[in-house]
Amino acid sequence: MGDAVTCAIAGQKTPNGYYTLDRMLKTFTRQGGQLACCGTCLDARGLGKEHLIDEAPRSTMDELAAWTVEADQVLVL
């Protein structure tokens, strides 16, 4: 979490040939993946809904906990 919320910032401009994380996240959700951004992390970085791709809604720790309980596997880095 933390700085990972910046991956969902809309309209990223990179040089030709480079990937953009917002595009990668959109592809992930089109293929059935669920995505959400930590509200506390967004607030700490001054980011609001208007900065994010539509596919990355603001979320809560309660939702993260629910997803963790429902998951077959959880990856921790």
Backbone bond lengths (Angstrom), bond angles and torsions (degrees), N, CA, C in turn:
res aa  C-N    CA-C-N  psi(-1)  N-CA   C-N-CA  omega(-1)  CA-C   N-CA-C  phi
1 M - - - 1.442 - - 1.522 107.12 -
2 G 1.283 120.21 -136.48 1.457 121.34 178.74 1.510 112.13 59.39
3 D 1.324 115.79 -119.53 1.460 120.65 -178.44 1.520 113.23 -68.51
4 A 1.327 118.54 -11.35 1.468 121.03 179.17 1.522 111.60 -61.53
5 V 1.334 118.35 -23.69 1.467 119.80 179.14 1.522 111.27 -62.32
6 T 1.323 118.17 -23.85 1.464 120.20 179.36 1.524 112.13 -69.62
7 C 1.328 118.04 -15.88 1.469 121.14 176.12 1.520 111.34 -65.16
8 A 1.323 117.19 -25.40 1.464 121.77 -176.47 1.525 113.01 -93.84
9 I 1.331 118.10 10.05 1.460 120.55 176.89 1.522 108.81 -68.28
10 A 1.307 116.08 130.16 1.466 122.18 -178.47 1.527 111.17 -75.06
11 G 1.328 115.51 152.66 1.461 121.88 171.51 1.513 115.45 72.29
12 Q 1.306 117.63 32.12 1.452 119.76 178.92 1.526 110.18 -65.13
13 K 1.318 116.68 137.69 1.469 122.19 -179.17 1.524 108.67 -115.04
14 T 1.320 115.58 112.45 1.457 120.46 177.69 1.523 109.14 -121.90
15 P 1.331 117.66 159.63 1.463 119.89 177.21 1.523 110.57 -60.40
16 N 1.330 117.25 153.77 1.466 121.62 177.84 1.523 110.14 -53.61
17 G 1.321 115.01 136.14 1.450 120.68 179.12 1.515 114.41 93.97
18 Y 1.309 117.31 -12.68 1.460 120.92 179.08 1.518 109.66 -94.25
19 Y 1.313 116.23 150.76 1.464 120.96 178.85 1.527 110.42 -78.09
20 T 1.304 115.64 156.90 1.459 120.41 170.19 1.523 107.42 -122.84
21 L 1.294 116.15 130.32 1.456 120.88 -175.87 1.523 111.97 -66.06
22 D 1.332 117.77 -33.99 1.464 118.67 179.43 1.525 110.57 -62.61
23 R 1.335 117.37 -39.07 1.464 120.80 177.67 1.531 111.53 -66.08
24 M 1.324 115.99 -39.65 1.458 120.57 178.64 1.531 110.79 -63.97
25 L 1.325 117.30 -39.46 1.461 120.97 179.21 1.528 111.31 -67.81
26 K 1.319 116.63 -37.59 1.471 119.79 176.83 1.522 110.45 -62.38
27 T 1.321 117.20 -41.88 1.465 121.24 177.52 1.518 110.25 -62.44
28 F 1.303 117.08 -42.60 1.468 122.50 178.55 1.529 110.98 -57.29
29 T 1.323 117.26 -45.57 1.469 119.77 -178.68 1.524 111.75 -72.54
30 R 1.336 118.09 -33.23 1.471 120.43 176.45 1.527 111.52 -63.04
31 Q 1.312 116.16 -26.53 1.456 120.91 179.92 1.532 111.83 -93.19
32 G 1.324 116.80 14.95 1.460 121.36 174.11 1.513 116.23 99.52
33 G 1.322 118.03 -1.61 1.462 120.39 179.30 1.518 111.80 -72.21
34 Q 1.315 115.70 149.98 1.460 120.95 176.67 1.516 108.46 -103.83
35 L 1.318 115.74 141.96 1.449 122.30 -175.01 1.512 108.71 -138.58
36 A 1.316 116.85 140.44 1.461 121.63 175.52 1.523 108.38 -155.24
37 C 1.325 116.56 152.44 1.461 122.30 -179.52 1.524 110.30 -112.37
38 C 1.299 116.07 136.15 1.459 122.94 179.32 1.540 109.70 -63.28
39 G 1.322 115.99 122.55 1.460 120.66 -179.03 1.516 113.20 -61.44
40 T 1.323 117.64 -40.34 1.466 121.53 178.92 1.519 110.49 -64.30
41 C 1.326 116.56 -41.36 1.466 121.25 179.30 1.532 111.31 -66.30
42 L 1.335 116.44 -38.67 1.468 120.33 176.61 1.528 110.53 -63.36
43 D 1.329 116.10 -46.40 1.469 120.06 179.99 1.522 111.57 -60.16
44 A 1.333 116.72 -41.45 1.461 121.14 -178.23 1.526 112.26 -63.96
45 R 1.330 116.94 -24.67 1.463 121.33 -179.06 1.523 113.04 -105.30
46 G 1.324 116.33 7.44 1.457 120.96 177.59 1.514 113.45 68.25
47 L 1.321 117.33 28.88 1.466 121.44 -178.21 1.524 110.56 -103.78
48 G 1.313 115.65 137.48 1.457 122.06 176.84 1.512 110.21 -122.01
49 K 1.321 115.39 178.67 1.467 121.88 -179.16 1.532 111.47 -53.04
50 E 1.322 116.62 -36.50 1.464 121.12 -177.14 1.533 113.05 -65.90
51 H 1.327 117.76 -16.47 1.463 121.56 179.82 1.525 112.88 -90.60
52 L 1.331 117.23 -15.62 1.457 121.37 -169.66 1.525 112.68 -101.66
53 I 1.325 115.01 158.01 1.458 119.93 171.06 1.529 107.52 -66.46
54 D 1.319 116.25 152.80 1.467 120.55 -178.26 1.521 112.63 -60.07
55 E 1.310 116.51 -29.29 1.465 122.08 -176.40 1.529 113.29 -76.52
56 A 1.328 118.00 -2.71 1.466 122.05 -176.40 1.529 110.92 -119.57
57 P 1.326 117.25 79.45 1.461 119.45 -179.51 1.529 112.47 -73.54
58 R 1.295 115.16 158.67 1.461 122.53 173.30 1.526 108.05 -67.70
59 S 1.322 117.05 141.05 1.450 120.58 -177.30 1.518 111.34 -135.68
60 T 1.320 114.56 -173.79 1.471 121.35 -176.55 1.528 110.22 -132.18
61 M 1.317 115.81 167.76 1.455 120.77 174.83 1.527 110.55 -66.81
62 D 1.327 117.14 -29.37 1.467 120.26 176.90 1.528 110.89 -62.21
63 E 1.339 116.44 -42.07 1.463 119.17 178.28 1.526 110.63 -66.69
64 L 1.327 117.40 -41.20 1.462 120.85 177.28 1.532 110.30 -59.47
65 A 1.319 116.59 -43.67 1.468 120.19 179.13 1.527 111.05 -62.48
66 A 1.323 117.01 -42.20 1.469 120.85 179.16 1.527 110.65 -63.59
67 W 1.332 117.70 -44.31 1.466 120.94 178.35 1.530 110.29 -62.16
68 T 1.327 117.14 -39.28 1.458 121.25 -179.30 1.528 110.75 -63.95
69 V 1.322 116.89 -43.20 1.465 121.47 178.73 1.525 110.74 -63.99
70 E 1.339 117.54 -39.56 1.465 122.19 -177.73 1.530 113.02 -74.91
71 A 1.319 118.02 -22.25 1.472 122.05 -172.77 1.524 112.48 -70.63
72 D 1.326 115.38 144.90 1.461 121.29 172.62 1.525 110.27 -74.03
73 Q 1.349 115.57 -35.96 1.464 121.88 179.35 1.515 108.76 -140.17
74 V 1.340 116.31 149.36 1.452 122.01 177.07 1.516 108.11 -128.45
75 L 1.312 116.43 128.30 1.454 122.61 179.20 1.520 108.68 -96.99
76 V 1.305 116.56 126.81 1.465 122.17 179.52 1.523 108.25 -122.11
77 L 1.314 115.92 124.57 1.479 119.73 179.29 1.495 110.98 -107.62
